[in-house]
Structure formats: C-alpha cells, structure tokens
Amino acid sequence: MITTSTNRKHLFFTKVHQLFTAFSNEVILAIDEYDGLGQNQLFKAVEVYLGSILSPSTKRLRATLPQKEKKINVFMESNEELTQQFNGIQLKWRMVQDMKLFMLGNDRMMGHRGNPWQSVNLDHPATFDTLAMDTDDKKMVINDLENFVRRKELYRKVGKAWKRGYLLFGPPGTGKSSLIAAIANYLKFDIYDLELTDIRTNSDLRRYLISTANQSILVVEDIDCSIELTNNRPKASRVPMHPHQYGHENRFCMTLSFA
C-alpha cells in the first residue's frame, strides 16, 4: 500500500495533466522499474495504484502474498492494457516487460535471503540480422532455437527438463557476447550472468539457480577457468559488464530455461 496515496496520486496526475496540455494530443510517459540498480519508487507506486482500479476487462492478473502479510496484492500482468479517464484526459496504462541483465548483488554473501540478483535494462543492439556470422550457421542456430521452443511437450513426455545448453568459445572479440545478446533479443529472454569464482558453497549456487526466472538465459563465464580444468591458461580477471558491452571473457556456457 501507499501510505500517503491521496497526496501522491493528486501530485502525480497534476504533473501528468500539465505534461499532456503542454505538448501534443498524445504523449507516452515511460516509467522504468529500476533507476540504475536501484528500484524506482514511482514505478512501485503506479503498480499498486493500477492494482486498485483494475477493470473486469483485464484478462491477466498477477497476485502475490508477501511474507508476514495477510493481504493479497493484485497487479497487472505484462502486456495488459488499462484505460482510465481523469479530468477529461484519457490515460492508457500498459505494463511492458523490458528484457533485463541480471547480476549477483553485493549483499549476496551476507546472509541475504531475498532475491540475490540485481538487474539493469538489457539494451544490446545485436540481432541475427546484424550479426556477423556465416549464413548457414546463423540459420542452424535459429532453427535449433525454434525447434526447442516448440518441443515442450516432447521434453515432458521423456521426463527431461525443458532446457537447452550451448558452449561458446574463442578469443575475445569473436562475437560470443553478441551471439548471446542476439539470442536474447530473438527469444525476448532475460540474461543471468553467473560468475562461478564468486560462489563459496554448493548451497549458494543452488539458491542462485533456483531464484532465476523462467524463459531466461543463464550465462556462466570462463567455466573452464572457474573449475580449473586446465593448468596452462591464466585465470581471467573479472571485468564489470555493461548491458551495451556484454562480456569480455573467452568461454561461455549458456543455458536456455523455460517454464
């Protein structure tokens, strides 16, 4: 709930009214869930507000029951749209799910029992159309992805987890990171970046994997260095990643995960 909902609501819609009257007849106002690595409080306030005005025409909802609370919270699901009239202005609310790049948070080793992942928007421009890759190899990867997505029932019948793994290797600058980003953009999947050298125990690893979302890509960087399979290769130093420059390592193990 929003403790001062009346004042905040009035202030928010007053600002929206001023914005709409100052420009054209239609203005798109984007409210991101995160501001950098910090959560945008305005997004949370709007999410709670929209949950209180849902109409019968809303087909998909998301319900949660937070720990130590008795009230069920109801929110709009992704890609749902809600139309509202306010002071003569028609507002169209739409929950859009942006792709995310998730990295382990700084407090993961301090007994933190919540979600250990922190995220930023994934805005990598790589696509299969722009990827510098052999045409036949590109078609092979796309066909493999599409076949995998269609075979959920087959995986269930044979009792296999609905996952798909790829091993990418090569010198820096050969397009491994761009290929991962192109796959993410093609499937509309989030990316989870996992650095094994930061993990102390098997229970930590299990907790991190369980907390990843469905329909996502898990990327394990320099997996051969992390588990010391070779002795003739120096251990790669960890380079902080940016969503526009995803990764600078030599070997990736990538797993696609579905619901």
MOTARA-V293812 format. One record per residue. RES is the residue in one letter. OMEGA is omega in whole degrees, 0 to 359 (NA if undefined). D_LAST is the distance of its C-alpha to the last C-alpha in Angstrom with 2 decimals. Layout:
# MOTARA-V293812
((RES OMEGA D_LAST) (RES OMEGA D_LAST))
This chain:
# MOTARA-V293812
((M 176 30.00) (I 188 32.37) (T 180 35.69) (T 188 37.88) (S 184 35.86) (T 181 38.99) (N 181 40.50) (R 180 37.32) (K 180 36.41) (H 180 39.97) (L 182 40.06) (F 182 36.75) (F 174 37.76) (T 179 41.26) (K 178 39.98) (V 179 37.77) (H 179 40.85) (Q 180 42.98) (L 183 40.48) (F 182 40.23) (T 182 44.01) (A 184 44.70) (F 184 42.78) (S 182 41.95) (N 182 40.81) (E 180 37.12) (V 177 35.57) (I 179 31.97) (L 181 31.39) (A 178 28.26) (I 183 27.31) (D 180 25.01) (E 182 22.96) (Y 173 24.50) (D 191 28.04) (G 176 27.79) (L 180 26.13) (G 181 27.35) (Q 178 25.74) (N 182 27.54) (Q 178 29.13) (L 178 29.80) (F 180 26.12) (K 180 25.59) (A 179 28.74) (V 179 27.73) (E 178 24.28) (V 180 26.16) (Y 181 28.81) (L 177 26.57) (G 181 25.06) (S 182 28.65) (I 181 29.48) (L 181 26.52) (S 178 27.93) (P 181 27.30) (S 179 26.12) (T 188 22.99) (K 184 20.18) (R 180 17.13) (L 176 17.65) (R 184 16.06) (A 178 17.81) (T 174 18.38) (L 182 21.03) (P 179 22.25) (Q 179 23.88) (K 175 27.55) (E 181 27.33) (K 182 27.92) (K 177 27.03) (I 178 23.64) (N 181 22.80) (V 183 21.50) (F 172 20.45) (M 175 19.78) (E 181 16.26) (S 177 15.82) (N 172 18.02) (E 182 19.94) (E 180 23.73) (L 180 26.54) (T 183 30.25) (Q 174 32.95) (Q 179 36.75) (F 178 38.48) (N 177 42.22) (G 181 42.37) (I 176 39.37) (Q 179 36.26) (L 175 33.13) (K 179 29.78) (W 177 26.88) (R 178 23.58) (M 182 20.55) (V 181 19.42) (Q 176 16.50) (D 176 18.09) (M 185 16.46) (K 168 17.20) (L 183 18.58) (F 175 18.02) (M 180 20.74) (L 182 21.77) (G 182 24.18) (N 184 27.81) (D 185 27.71) (R 182 25.08) (M 187 27.92) (M 177 29.82) (G 181 28.12) (H 185 25.73) (R 177 23.17) (G 178 21.17) (N 183 18.60) (P 185 20.27) (W 170 18.94) (Q 187 21.03) (S 168 20.21) (V 178 22.24) (N 177 21.58) (L 184 20.79) (D 180 23.56) (H 186 24.08) (P 186 25.98) (A 173 24.96) (T 178 23.74) (F 177 24.21) (D 183 27.29) (T 185 28.91) (L 176 27.83) (A 187 30.91) (M 178 29.69) (D 186 31.15) (T 180 30.35) (D 178 29.53) (D 179 27.24) (K 179 25.47) (K 180 25.01) (M 179 23.79) (V 180 20.99) (I 179 19.98) (N 179 20.15) (D 178 18.09) (L 182 15.25) (E 178 15.55) (N 180 15.84) (F 180 12.72) (V 183 10.65) (R 190 12.63) (R 179 12.32) (K 183 9.12) (E 178 11.75) (L 178 13.96) (Y 181 11.79) (R 182 11.43) (K 182 15.18) (V 176 16.29) (G 180 14.37) (K 175 12.73) (A 183 9.68) (W 182 7.68) (K 180 9.39) (R 183 12.50) (G 176 15.47) (Y 174 18.56) (L 180 21.85) (L 179 23.93) (F 181 27.52) (G 180 30.78) (P 176 33.30) (P 177 32.53) (G 181 32.58) (T 171 31.35) (G 180 28.24) (K 180 25.40) (S 180 24.31) (S 178 24.79) (L 178 22.66) (I 179 19.69) (A 179 20.34) (A 177 20.75) (I 179 17.38) (A 179 15.81) (N 181 18.01) (Y 182 17.30) (L 185 13.49) (K 181 13.85) (F 171 11.81) (D 177 13.18) (I 172 15.05) (Y 180 15.57) (D 184 19.04) (L 177 19.89) (E 186 23.56) (L 181 24.16) (T 178 27.81) (D 186 26.99) (I 184 25.42) (R 187 27.98) (T 177 26.37) (N 179 23.58) (S 176 22.60) (D 180 22.26) (L 179 20.01) (R 181 17.79) (R 180 17.73) (Y 182 16.91) (L 180 13.91) (I 184 12.54) (S 174 13.19) (T 183 11.15) (A 173 8.43) (N 182 4.93) (Q 182 6.17) (S 177 9.28) (I 177 12.18) (L 181 13.92) (V 176 17.60) (V 186 20.12) (E 177 23.59) (D 185 26.64) (I 179 25.03) (D 177 28.32) (C 184 30.37) (S 182 28.14) (I 173 28.64) (E 177 32.14) (L 180 31.89) (T 179 34.86) (N 185 38.10) (N 181 39.51) (R 181 37.14) (P 180 37.48) (K 183 34.60) (A 176 33.10) (S 182 33.65) (R 179 30.84) (V 179 31.06) (P 185 29.50) (M 178 27.14) (H 183 27.20) (P 177 24.53) (H 182 27.19) (Q 190 28.07) (Y 170 24.93) (G 175 26.20) (H 185 29.51) (E 187 28.76) (N 183 29.57) (R 180 26.55) (F 166 22.79) (C 188 20.09) (M 179 16.86) (T 174 13.36) (L 183 10.46) (S 181 7.04) (F 175 3.76) (A NA 0.00))
